[in-house]
Amino acid sequence: MSKQPNFLIILADDLGFSDIGAFGSEISTPNLDKLARNGLRQTGFHTASACSPTRSMLMSGTDNHLAGLGQMAETIARDPFYQGHKGYEGMLNDRVAALPEILSDAGYETIMSGKWHLGLPKHAQPHARGFQKVFGLLPGAGNHYLYEPFLEDNTPAMKFLPPLYVEGAEQVSHKDIPGPFYSSTYFTDRMLGFLEERDITKPFFAYLPYTAPHWPLQAPDEEIAKYKGRYDAGPEALRLERLERLKKLGLIAEDVVPHPIMSPYGFKAWDDLTNEERAVSARKMEVYAAMVTVMDKEIGRVVKLLEDRGELDNTFVFFSSDNGAEGALLEAIPVMGDMISKTIEKFYDNSIGNIGRGNSWTYLGPHWGQAATTPSKMYKAWATEGGIRCPSIIHYPKLGGILQQDNAITHEFTTIMDILPTVLELAGVQHPGAEFRGRKVHKPRGKSWASWLSGKEKEVHDENAVHGWELFGQAAIRQGQWKAVWLPPPTGKDEWLLFNLDKDPGETKNLAEEHPDKLQQLVAFWHEYEAETGTIVNMSDPAGTGFGRSTGINWDDWGQ
């Protein structure tokens, strides 16, 4: 077997900071908890605030505005303002060297099973970007049971969620995927197959991006039943429970001031719901919890295979989410909301006893979403910590340092852009620099964790390092403990807010008036970030919340 390390990168989809047991959750996740006990938990790990931008940062080691996902493809498709700009191709562009491309050139076997969300065209699909063995879902989500109603014109009823799958370089009709199908289980089955049949003389890079617990909320009945009644007290009670467990675990400070739960879009608070509305809401949370538990079981199968084959000790395992928990009310999204409601009414059964099955279509909502991201403010699509701070586990005791300590926890600031340089350094592979395969590419903005993890360095990013975020018109810039956030209407008041995250991780106290010089400095850093990354903001549609009316897919080409 190879002496070079193997890599297993696992991404959950829209999982909140406190959604697994090792991070204070009541949800049963024994396999992830075991990895955490024998590895390292990061409380300061950061992503972009939405799916595909984060994935572009992971694969490129640089900012999403440089890597092609300056906005999500779904936003770019509906808004001409973003179209035609470099960095806004809506797919992983050719101005970055993708991690599997670099590793495959260096002799690694590169395999993937799960969600891609980095481009639909052939030249942007995972096989074209370095993965040698692939089973992939190309769009941002999919029905977890492959229940796919089609219209009379032979196009999907849920047009913004097309069932586009690939096997290697070839397209696969969802009708040809063997059943029974459940996303987390099938993605794991395919990953296990790739691992079992691989060339053991080569090291491997395995990428396992699940679609759980992304909407639509769906899980096996027997798993949902395990959580029956668990959430009947509502999201605020759950949030307080998790806060206490996070404190006991040492993941947040005892005196932390959590951000209070907000009610966007006029969404009714738990106390204002009818008994029937509460029952439906609690059922959705039960399904969500079941999705996380099933994903954990599937991760356990992969870890066990590596253990049984004697490869776990030589495998760098990384787990996180791609952003904070989803909390949006889809009916509130311009254009898409009415379409969703009508489609669900016609093709799906959302009666309480059916919620969670393949022919149901529900999502979590803003209050449960905020319970999942506690103690932070808000959730996915927000530049506040609830949208960009995610649970992270690293398991690779072989490296030594803090990775050999039991129940190790770090509060250091790190980002998803750090994964690429970390993997390359551990693999002994050089990034190509400014040119790759005859084309100009961006150098990584992330930094390797290798020296920090092994104890040779005390930090990854020093207090002078600056990091920026922008999606959907929301912006943030951070240096050390200080963070400035810009929230346009309807999420904010078109002004910069200033927070000290060391003292106020919940972003509850705006210090802009108390520290105007610090705010001015951070705003200057923001403008530098804009210039360096080519970030553009459409202030005529700052929320950027309308998804594309059409995917632009020719369904005849997909064998429908």
Long-range contacts (C-beta under 8 A, 24 or more apart in sequence): 1-200, 1-201, 1-310, 1-311, 1-314, 2-200, 2-201, 2-202, 2-203, 3-314, 4-108, 4-203, 4-427, 4-428, 5-203, 5-314, 5-315, 5-316, 5-396, 5-398, 5-426, 5-427, 6-203, 6-204, 6-205, 6-206, 6-306, 6-311, 6-314, 6-315, 6-316, 7-203, 7-204, 7-205, 7-206, 7-315, 7-316, 7-318, 7-423, 7-426, 7-427, 8-206, 8-208, 8-302, 8-306, 8-315, 8-316, 8-317, 8-318, 9-58, 9-205, 9-206, 9-207, 9-208, 9-318, 9-419, 9-423, 10-208, 10-209, 10-210, 10-299, 10-302, 10-317, 10-318, 10-319, 10-320, 11-55, 11-58, 11-114, 11-115, 11-207, 11-208, 11-209, 11-210, 11-319, 11-320, 11-321, 11-322, 12-210, 12-212, 12-213, 12-292, 12-295, 12-319, 12-320, 12-321, 12-322, 13-51, 13-115, 13-141, 13-209, 13-210, 13-211, 13-212, 13-213, 13-214, 13-321, 13-322, 14-51, 14-213, 14-214, 14-215, 14-321, 14-322, 14-323, 14-324, 14-325, 14-326, 14-380, 15-213, 15-292, 15-321, 15-325, 15-372, 15-390, 15-391, 16-321, 16-324, 16-325, 16-369, 16-371, 16-372, 16-373, 16-379, 16-386, 16-391, 17-324, 17-325, 17-372, 17-373, 17-374, 17-376, 17-386, 17-389, 17-390, 17-391, 18-242, 18-245, 18-246, 18-371, 18-372, 18-373, 18-374, 18-391, 19-213, 19-292, 19-321, 19-325, 19-372, 19-391, 20-292, 20-296, 20-391, 22-249, 22-391, 22-393, 23-246, 23-249, 23-251, 23-391, 24-242, 24-243, 24-245, 24-246, 24-249, 24-251, 25-242, 25-245, 25-292, 26-230, 26-238, 26-241, 26-242, 26-289, 27-227, 27-289, 27-292, 27-293, 28-226, 28-293, 28-296, 29-292, 29-293, 29-296, 30-296, 30-300, 31-296, 31-297, 31-299, 31-300, 31-303, 32-296, 32-299, 32-319, 32-393, 35-303, 35-317, 35-319, 35-393, 35-395, 36-393, 36-395, 36-407, 37-406, 37-407, 38-395, 38-397, 38-406, 39-317, 39-393, 39-394, 39-395, 39-396, 39-397, 39-403, 39-408, 40-393, 40-394, 40-395, 40-402, 40-403, 40-405, 40-408, 40-409, 40-410, 40-453, 41-251, 41-391, 41-392, 41-393, 41-407, 41-408, 41-409, 41-410, 42-391, 42-392, 42-393, 42-394, 42-410, 42-412, 42-414, 43-251, 43-252, 43-389, 43-409, 43-410, 43-411, 44-389, 44-410, 44-411, 44-412, 44-413, 44-414, 45-320, 45-389, 45-390, 45-391, 45-392, 45-414, 45-415, 45-416, 46-388, 46-389, 46-390, 46-413, 46-414, 46-415, 46-416, 46-467, 47-320, 47-321, 47-322, 47-323, 47-388, 47-390, 47-415, 47-416, 48-322, 48-323, 48-388, 48-416, 48-469, 48-471, 49-323, 49-324, 49-380, 49-381, 49-382, 49-383, 49-387, 49-388, 49-469, 49-471, 49-472, 49-474, 50-322, 50-323, 50-380, 50-381, 50-387, 50-471, 50-472, 51-115, 51-117, 51-140, 51-214, 51-322, 51-323, 52-117, 52-118, 52-140, 53-471, 54-322, 54-323, 54-416, 55-92, 55-116, 55-117, 55-118, 55-209, 55-322, 56-92, 56-96, 56-118, 57-415, 57-416, 57-417, 57-446, 58-99, 58-416, 58-417, 58-419, 58-420, 59-92, 59-96, 59-98, 59-99, 59-100, 59-118, 59-129, 59-420, 60-92, 60-96, 60-97, 60-98, 60-99, 60-417, 60-420, 60-442, 60-444, 61-96, 61-99, 61-417, 61-418, 61-419, 61-420, 61-421, 61-431, 61-444, 61-445, 61-446, 62-96, 62-417, 62-442, 62-443, 62-444, 62-445, 62-446, 63-417, 63-445, 63-468, 63-533, 64-471, 65-470, 65-533, 65-534, 65-535, 66-95, 66-96, 66-442, 66-445, 66-533, 66-534, 67-92, 67-93, 67-95, 67-96, 67-442, 68-92, 68-93, 68-95, 68-96, 68-118, 68-119, 69-118, 70-534, 70-535, 70-536, 71-471, 71-472, 71-544, 72-140, 72-471, 73-119, 73-120, 73-548, 74-140, 74-160, 74-547, 74-548, 75-472, 75-544, 75-546, 75-547, 75-548, 77-547, 77-548, 77-549, 77-550, 77-551, 77-552, 78-335, 78-546, 78-547, 78-548, 78-549, 79-538, 79-541, 79-544, 79-546, 81-536, 81-538, 81-540, 81-541, 82-536, 82-538, 85-534, 85-536, 86-534, 87-533, 87-534, 87-535, 88-536, 89-119, 90-119, 91-118, 91-119, 91-120, 91-121, 91-124, 92-118, 92-119, 92-124, 92-129, 94-439, 94-441, 95-439, 95-440, 95-441, 95-442, 96-441, 96-442, 97-431, 97-432, 97-436, 97-437, 97-441, 98-129, 98-130, 99-130, 99-205, 99-419, 99-420, 99-423, 99-424, 100-126, 100-129, 100-130, 100-131, 100-205, 100-207, 101-129, 101-130, 101-436, 101-437, 102-130, 102-424, 102-429, 102-431, 102-432, 102-436, 103-130, 103-205, 103-423, 103-424, 103-427, 103-429, 104-130, 104-131, 104-132, 106-427, 106-429, 107-202, 107-203, 108-202, 108-203, 108-204, 108-205, 108-427, 109-133, 109-198, 109-199, 109-202, 109-203, 109-204, 109-205, 110-204, 110-205, 110-207, 111-191, 111-194, 111-195, 111-198, 111-204, 111-205, 111-206, 111-207, 112-136, 112-206, 112-207, 112-208, 112-209, 113-187, 113-188, 113-190, 113-191, 113-194, 113-207, 113-208, 114-187, 114-191, 114-207, 114-208, 114-209, 114-210, 114-211, 115-140, 115-141, 115-142, 115-209, 115-210, 115-211, 116-166, 116-209, 120-164, 120-551, 120-552, 120-553, 122-169, 125-166, 125-169, 126-166, 127-166, 127-168, 127-169, 128-169, 131-207, 133-168, 133-194, 133-198, 134-166, 134-167, 134-168, 134-169, 135-165, 135-166, 135-167, 135-187, 135-190, 136-165, 136-166, 137-164, 137-165, 137-183, 137-211, 138-164, 138-165, 138-166, 139-164, 139-551, 140-214, 141-211, 141-214, 141-215, 141-216, 142-183, 142-211, 143-216, 143-218, 143-358, 144-182, 144-183, 144-184, 144-211, 144-212, 144-216, 144-218, 144-219, 144-291, 144-358, 145-181, 145-182, 145-183, 145-218, 145-357, 145-358, 146-174, 146-177, 146-179, 146-181, 146-358, 147-358, 147-359, 148-174, 149-347, 150-560, 154-555, 154-560, 155-555, 155-560, 156-555, 157-343, 157-346, 157-347, 158-340, 158-343, 158-361, 159-339, 159-549, 159-550, 159-551, 160-336, 160-339, 160-547, 160-548, 160-551, 162-551, 162-553, 164-553, 164-558, 171-557, 171-558, 171-559, 173-558, 173-559, 173-560, 175-559, 176-559, 182-220, 182-294, 183-210, 183-211, 183-212, 184-210, 184-211, 184-212, 184-291, 184-294, 184-295, 184-298, 185-294, 185-298, 187-211, 187-298, 188-298, 188-299, 188-301, 188-302, 191-302, 192-301, 192-302, 192-305, 195-302, 195-305, 195-306, 196-305, 203-427, 205-423, 208-299, 208-302, 209-322, 210-295, 210-298, 212-291, 212-292, 212-294, 212-295, 213-288, 213-291, 213-292, 213-295, 214-326, 215-326, 215-330, 215-361, 215-362, 215-363, 215-364, 216-360, 216-361, 216-362, 216-363, 217-284, 217-287, 217-288, 217-291, 217-355, 217-356, 217-360, 217-362, 217-363, 217-364, 218-287, 218-291, 218-356, 218-357, 218-358, 218-360, 219-287, 219-290, 219-291, 219-294, 219-356, 220-290, 220-294, 221-356, 221-357, 223-290, 223-293, 223-294, 224-286, 224-287, 224-290, 224-356, 226-290, 226-293, 227-285, 227-286, 227-289, 227-290, 228-286, 229-282, 230-285, 230-286, 230-289, 231-282, 231-285, 231-286, 231-289, 232-278, 232-282, 234-270, 234-271, 234-278, 234-281, 234-282, 234-367, 235-261, 235-270, 235-285, 235-367, 235-368, 235-370, 235-371, 236-261, 236-270, 236-367, 236-371, 238-285, 238-368, 238-371, 239-370, 239-371, 239-374, 242-371, 242-374, 243-374, 243-375, 246-374, 246-375, 249-409, 250-409, 251-409, 252-375, 252-505, 253-505, 256-375, 256-505, 256-506, 257-375, 257-504, 257-506, 257-508, 257-509, 258-374, 258-375, 258-376, 258-506, 258-508, 259-370, 259-375, 259-376, 259-377, 259-378, 259-384, 259-386, 259-506, 259-507, 259-508, 260-508, 261-367, 261-370, 261-371, 262-366, 262-370, 262-378, 263-366, 263-367, 264-327, 264-329, 264-332, 264-366, 264-490, 264-491, 265-329, 265-332, 265-366, 267-329, 267-365, 267-366, 267-367, 269-367, 270-367, 276-352, 279-352, 280-352, 280-355, 281-365, 281-367, 281-368, 283-352, 283-355, 283-356, 284-355, 284-362, 284-363, 284-364, 284-365, 284-368, 285-364, 285-368, 286-356, 287-355, 287-356, 287-362, 288-364, 288-368, 290-356, 313-397, 313-398, 314-398, 315-396, 316-394, 316-395, 316-396, 316-399, 316-423, 316-426, 317-393, 317-394, 317-395, 317-396, 318-392, 318-393, 318-394, 318-395, 318-419, 319-391, 319-392, 319-393, 320-390, 320-391, 320-392, 320-393, 320-416, 321-390, 321-391, 322-390, 323-380, 323-381, 323-387, 323-388, 323-390, 324-369, 324-372, 324-373, 324-376, 324-378, 324-379, 324-380, 324-382, 324-386, 324-387, 324-388, 324-389, 324-390, 325-364, 325-368, 325-369, 325-372, 325-373, 325-379, 325-380, 325-386, 326-363, 326-364, 326-369, 326-379, 326-380, 327-364, 327-365, 327-366, 327-367, 327-368, 327-369, 327-370, 327-372, 327-373, 327-378, 327-379, 327-380, 328-363, 328-366, 328-369, 328-379, 328-380, 328-381, 328-545, 329-365, 329-366, 330-363, 332-545, 333-545, 333-546, 333-547, 334-545, 334-546, 335-546, 335-547, 335-549, 336-546, 336-547, 375-505, 375-506, 376-505, 376-506, 376-507, 377-506, 377-507, 377-508, 381-471, 381-472, 381-474, 381-545, 382-474, 382-487, 382-491, 383-469, 383-470, 383-471, 383-474, 383-475, 383-476, 383-485, 383-486, 383-487, 384-476, 384-485, 384-487, 384-507, 385-501, 385-505, 385-506, 385-507, 388-469, 388-476, 394-449, 394-453, 396-453, 399-426, 399-450, 399-453, 399-454, 400-454, 400-455, 401-452, 401-453, 401-454, 401-455, 401-456, 402-453, 402-455, 403-453, 403-454, 412-452, 412-459, 412-460, 412-461, 413-460, 413-461, 413-467, 413-478, 414-449, 414-460, 414-461, 415-446, 415-461, 415-467, 416-446, 417-444, 417-445, 417-446, 418-446, 418-447, 418-448, 418-449, 418-460, 419-446, 420-444, 420-446, 421-446, 421-447, 421-448, 422-446, 422-448, 422-449, 422-450, 424-448, 425-450, 426-450, 466-525, 466-528, 466-529, 468-525, 468-526, 468-529, 468-530, 468-533, 468-535, 470-535, 470-537, 471-544, 472-542, 472-543, 472-544, 472-545, 473-537, 473-538, 473-539, 473-541, 473-542, 473-543, 473-544, 474-542, 475-526, 475-537, 477-522, 477-523, 477-525, 477-526, 477-529, 478-522, 479-521, 479-522, 479-525, 482-518, 482-522, 483-507, 483-522, 484-519, 484-522, 484-523, 484-526, 486-526, 488-539, 488-542, 488-543, 489-542, 490-543, 491-543, 496-522, 496-523, 498-522
